[in-house]
Amino acid sequence: MLNLPLNRNFNTILTSFLSYLPSRLLVVLNSLIIVPILAHMMSEHELGIFQLAIGVLNLVCTCSTDWIGKSALRFYEKYRAADKLDEFFSNIIWLNLFVYAVIFVCFFVFGDFVEEKFFISKAVLLVTLFLVIPTGIRQFLYQMLRVLERPFLYSFCIIIYQMSLLALFLVLTDFLPNVFAALFAMGAAMLIIDVFMVRQIGLKINALEKVNFVMLVESLKYALPQIITNTCIWAVLNINKYVFQYNHYFSDTAAAGVAYLFATSILTPLLSTFSFAVFPFIVKKYETKNRVKPYMTNAIQLYCIVFTPIIAAFCYYPKVIADFAFAGKYQEAFSLMAFAAVTLFIHELMKLFNIKYHLKNKTYIEMAVSILAGLICLNLNFILIAKFHLTGAGLAMLISMLILFTLNLTVQFKNFIFLNYITAAKTLITAFVISFAAYLITQLICWKQDYIGIVKLLLFGFLSYLISVFVFRKVFAK
């Protein structure tokens, strides 16, 4: 069934995608273990606080270390060719030291406010901020593995991190409160993986040199708009938990947190594999004056074909998935599951469309669009959560992401034909029609109520991919 004649672009995309897929599947597999364990061992209050702490960690990393890693990915080849890697790495170290100082100054300035308004203790907040250091190092090293084309080492590092995290959490729960046990386990596991990666890569800096301001300006021009962009996207995906907490809806904080945690833990590692694998290759193609339109069109087609059935499963069977994941707890979380899945699908699809900003070095346009969407999102959350609670949070998240996606889609650059939008849209629509047809067939086959939900889910997935291979066989061969 899968022995299809593939054109050159599909072959290239699939080869890159499959090289990173094992690591992503390991993350998913471990999440199927870790998330239910957290949901089982933590009380609603603890789980809510833990999710808020992780949200803070993601936000701080977005504003501090993530853009440094992305700059490293974007400019590594340039400075390697110019034999300036020592200066390049020194700049990265100085940047990290500066942002760490700013982070802890912000803690002393805003710590009391966060504790008062969102009920996150300063102790939890301080431990969370210390996690930024190993997290930032890990993200930079992951980018280096992408540059050096070491997908199998990347996969092995994921194994070490996930196994260490789970083992350390189970051990530390005997000595620490659950929230602190989880945070300390994350930090220790990241330190282990950081040391391991540095030794495996053989990364060396001969001497810490002065800041190269030419390099610094180039990196800042490219990356600073991304800080605001990613902060706004973070708000679209995460702000609902803080609105719940601010309004004292503590059980909703936990339910929204666990639903989003499960959806992101399962879907994001898979969905992001495309942008993760495609980005370095498309930059190289663009810089060498090769045509990017056919490649990007095929990449987006493949993304839609591969992932639409998975997203559809979250839409058609959210209660089955929630029952499986949470074993009877947080039953109300299923109402947010479909919203989270579709939002994450659109978000990662948007990343592929938005590569155009990075190629043209016009990330400031993406920033402007994201600010508008972020403001809309904030207002929608306060309005819809007050009326519909969890469902309102899901609606606010999805509507905001659709607005953001649509606005980015309308941005075009003169004399730069990035992809065939009509072909991509046809593929996406067809993929959703196939999934709906597979759902109807599944319902006809499993018409009796005594069928186990997981059986329906598996049958639906099998039929979706079977029909997709048949319908899209000519697309693969073009």
N, C-alpha and C positions, 0 to 999 in steps of 0.2 A: 504493500500500500504506500509506503514512504519512499519507494525506489522511483523517484520522479526525476525527469531530466530538468536540471536547473540551469538557468543562464548564469553568466559569469558574475554578475552583481549579487544574485541570490547566494551563489556559492561562497563569495567573499564574506557577505554579511553573516551567513549561517556558520561559517568556520570561526569567525571572530566571536559570534554570539555563543556558540557551543563551547568554546574554550573557557569562557567565564561562567557558563551555566552551572557546572558542578559546585562551584563555591556558593552560588545563589541558592541552589537546591539544598545545600547543607544549612544555610541560614534558615530557609523555610522549614526544613525538617526539625531543626533545633527549636524553632519558634513554636512548632506544634507541641513541643515538650515544655519549654520554658514559660510561655504565656499561661497555659492552664495551671502550672505549678504556682505561679505568682497569684493568679486569681483564686486558687484554693487556699494558699497559705496566708495571704494578706486579708485583713478586714477591708471593708469598703473605704473606711477613712484612710488606712495605710495605702491602699492601691491608688486612691485619688491623689494623695500627697506625692507618691512615687511618680505618677504620670505628670503631675505639675512640675516636679523636679527635672524629669527627662525633657519636658517641653522647654524649660529654662535652659538646660544644657544645649539643646538643639538651637535655640535662639542665639545664645552667646557664641556658639561655634560658628553659626551662620554669619554673625557680625564680626568675628575675629579671625579664626584660623582657617575656615573653609576657603575664603578667597585667596589666601596665601598658597594653599595647595593647588587651587585652580590656576593661579599664575605660574606656578612651577610646571604644571602640565603644559600650559600654552607656550612657555618660552624656553623650556629645557633644551630643545633641539637647536634653537638659535644660539644659545650661549655655549653649548657643547661644540658647535661648529666653529665658534669664535675663540675657543679655548679659554673661556672665562667662567668655568663652572665653580672654581673656588670663590670668586667674587659673588657669583649667583647664590651659592649656598650660604655664604656669610650674610648676604642681604636678608635671606630667609630667617636666619637665626636672630638678627637684630630686630626684624619685624615682629617675630614671635615674642621676644622679650618685651618689646614695647606694648603689644596688645595684652600680654599677661598683666603688666603693671596697671594698665587702664582698667582691666576687668576687676581687679581687687580694690582699686580706688572706688569704682562704681558700687562695689559691695558695701563699703563703709558709708557711702553717701545714700544709697537707696535701700539698703537691707531692712531697715525698720519699716519703710513703706510697704515693701513686698510682704513682710510678716504680718502687718496690720490688715492689709486689704485682701490678701490671698491665703492667709493662714498657713504659710510655709515658714517653719521656724528658721531662724538665722543659722542654726547648726546644720540643718539639712541643706540650706542654700550654700553655705560655705563649702561643705563637702562636695556639692554639685559643681561649684566653680573650680575646685581643685581638679575635677575630672577633665576640665578643658585642656589641661596640659598634655596628658597622655592621649586624649582624643585628637588633638591637633597634630601631634607627632605621627600618630597612626594614619590619619588622613593623608598627610604629606607622603608617608612611605607607601601607602596604597597607590598614590598617583605615580610614584617612581616605578612601581611594579607595572603599571600600565604603559609608561614610557619605555621601559626595558623589555616589554612584552614577555612577562613572566606569569601567565595566567595560572599555571599549576602551583607555583609558589603562593600566589594569592589565595587559591583554594585551600591549600594546606594551612595557611595562616588563619583562615576563617575557622577551620576545624579546631585549632589550638585555642583560639579566643573563645569560641562557644563552649567547648568542653571545660575550659578553665572557669568561665563565668558560672556555669551551672554547679560545678563541684565546689567552688569557693562560696557561692551563695548558700548551699545546703550546709556547709560547715559553719559559716559565720552566723547563721540563724540561731545556733546554740549559745552564742555569746553576745549578740547585738540585736536590737529591735529590727524588725523585718526591712523597713525602709533603709536604714543604715547598712544592713547586711547586703542588700542588693546594690547599693551605691558603692560600697567598699569593694564588693566582688567585681563590679565593672571596672573600677580603677586598677585593681591588682591584675585582672585579666588583660587589660590594655597594656600595662607595663610589661607583662610577660611577652606579649606579641610584638611590642615595639623593640625590645631588646633582640628578640629572635629575628625580626626583619632586618634590623641594622646589621647583624652578623651575617645574614644570608646574602644581602645585597652587597656587602663590603663597602658601604658608604663611608667615605673618609673626607674630612676637611683638613687640609694641611695647616691652616692657620686662620684665626678669626680676623678678617680684614675690616677696614673701615667701610662705612656705608657707601655704595656706589649710587650716587643720586640720579644718574641717567637711567640705570636699571630700575631704581625705585620709582621714578616718575612714570616709566613705561608700565610697570606693574600696577601702580595705583590708577592710572588712566583706564586700564583694562578692567581692573577688579573692583574699584570702589563703587561704581553703579550697581554691581552685583550684590553688594551688601544690602542696599536698600531693596533691590528686587527680591532677594531671597527672604528678607525680613517680612516683606508684604505677603509673599507666598506662604511663609511660616504662619502668618496671621490667618490666612484663608483656611489653612489646614488644622490649626491648633487653638485659635482664640476662643472657641466655644467652651473649652474646659475652664478657662479663666473667667469667662462670663458666668458660668454656673457657680464657680467657687465664690466669686464676688457677690453674687446674689444669694449665697448660703444654700444653694441646691446641691448639697454635698453628695447625695446618692447619685444624682445625675452626672456629677463630675466623674465619679468612679465608673458609671455605666458608659459614658461617652469615651472615657479614657481607655477602658478595656476593649471596647468595640474598635476604636481607632488603632489601638496597639496591635490587636490581632490582625486587622485588615492590612496595616502597613507592614507588619512582620512577615505576612505571607505574600503580599502582592508587590510591595516596593522592591524587594530583592530581585524579583523576576522581571517586573516592568522596566526597572532602571538599567537592566543588562543591555538593552539596545543602545541607549545613549552612552552608556559606559563603554561599550565596544566600538560604537560607530564614531564617536567624537574624534579620537586621535587620528583615525584613518581619513576622515573627511577633511580635517585640517591639512593633512599632508597632501591630499588630492587637490585641495584648493590652492595651496602654496606652490604646487608644481604645475599650475595652470591646466589641470585636467577638468573635464566636465563633471559637475557634481549633481546635476539634475537627475539623470537616470538612476544613479546610486541612491540618492535620498528618496526618490519616489519608491524604489523597490524596498528600501529599509522601512518606510512607513507602511507600505502594503503588508510586508511580512509581520510587522508589529501588530497590525490590526487582525491579521489572520490567526496568529499564534495566541493572542491574549484575549480576544473578544469572548470566546467560550468560557474562560475563567471568570471574567467580570460578569458575564451573564449568569453564571452559577451563583454568585453572590446576590444577584438581583432576584432570581427565581427561587432560590432555596436559602434565604438568610436565616430562617429559624432552624433549619437542619444544621447549618454550619455553627450557629450559636449554641445549640444543644450539645454538639460534638465538642466544641472548644471549651465551654464553661461548665459542663456537667451539671446543669440545673441552676447555676448561679447567674446573676445578671441577665435574666431572661429579656428584660426590656432593652438590652443592648442590640438585639437583632434588628430593631427598627432603624438603627443608624448604619447597619452593615452595608446595605445596598448603596446608600449615599456615599459612604466612604470609598467603596470599591470603584464606583463610576468616577468620582472625583480624582482618585489616584490614577486611574487610567487616562483621564484627560490631561492631568498634570504631566505625566511622563511622555504622552504624545506631544504635548506642547513643547517639551524640552527638545524634541527632534525638530520641530518647526523653528524653534528659536536659535538653533545653531547658526542661522543666518546672521544674527547680531554679532556673534563671536567671529565669524569669518570676515565680516565687514568692519569689525572693531567699533561697533555702534551700540554697545551695551547700555548706553544712557537712554536710548529710545525704549528698550525693554524696561528700564527703571521707571520711566515716566508712566508707562502703561500700568505697571504693577502698583504704583502709588495710588492711582485712580481706583483700581480693583480692590486694594487694601482698605481704602476708605469706605467703599460700598460694603465690603464684607463686615467691617466693624459695625456699621449701622444696621445691617441685616440681622446680625447676631443678636443685638439688643432687642430689636423689634420682634423677630420670629421666635427666639427662645422664650420671651415673656408670654407669648401666646400658645406655642406648641411644644415647648421644652425640648426633648430629644429630637423629635421630628423637625422642629424648627431649626435646631443646630445643623441637622443634615441638609435641610433645604438651603440654609444660608451658605454652607460650605459649597454645595453643588452649584448654586446660582452664581456665586462669586467666581468660581473656577471657570464656568462657562463664559462669563463676561470677560475674564482675563484671556481665555483662549481665543475668543472671537476678536477682541481688540488686537492681539498679536497676529492673528491670521490676516487682518486687513493691512498690516504694514508691509509694503513692498519697496524694494530698492531698484532704482533705475538701472537698466542694462544688467540686471542680475536675476536670471531665471533659475530659481532655487530648486523647484520641483514641479511636477504636474499635479496641480491641486484637484483637477477633475478626476483623474485616475485614482488618486488617494481617497477621495470622497466616495467614489463608486465601490472601492474595496471595503471601506468601513461599513457602508450601508448594507452591502451584500453579506458581510460577516455577521451583522446583527440579525438580518433576516434568516440566515442559516441557523443561528442559535435559537431564535424563536421557533423555527420549524422543528428543531431537535427537541425543544421543550414540549411542544404539542404532541410529538410522537411519543415521548417519554410518558406523558400523562395518559395517552391512549393505551400504551402497553401496561402501565402500572395504575390502572383505573381503580383497583381495589384499595381501600384505605389501610389495609393491613401490611402493605409494602413498607419495608424499613426505609426511612428517608435517605440514608447514605447509599442505598441501592439505586434509588432514583437519581441521586447526584452523580454517581459513577456512570450510570447508563446515559444520562444526559451528556456528560463529557465525552464519552465514547462516540455517540451519534454526532455530536457537534464536529469533532475532528474528522470523522469518517466522511461526512457530507462535505466539509471544507476541502479535503484533499481532492474529492471528485469534482467539485465546482471550480476550484482554483488551479486545476492541473495545467490549463493552458497559460495562466498567468505566470506560473513558475518557469515555463519553458520559453517565454517570449524573450 
